[in-house]
Amino acid sequence: MPRKTSTIQTDSDTKPKLSKLGLVRDMLASGTGATLSQLCEATGWQSHSVRAAISNLRKTGCVIERGKAGDGTSLYRITSAPAPAPEGR
């Protein structure tokens, strides 16, 4: 009796799921940056968790500028990201 085999079909155009930290990084790297409340809403995190993620991005070498939005709230954006590591090391 032949065995049934299942085939898993994958979509080569499917992008990997973006982590919440990756989402924070992308929002901060956009030209306009993001406010703390925007980052909290996008990730579902509390404000202290978002601030910790920003601090961790700074530790990785990202230069994060804090300015003021039009309504006076803090606006964060990445002005310089760390250079990628050389390949093969």
Protein Blocks (a to p, Z undefined) as FASTA:
>chain_A
ZZddddddddfkbccdddfklmmmmmmmpmnlpafklmmmmnopafklmmmmmmmmmmno
pacdddddfkopacdddfbdcddddehZZ
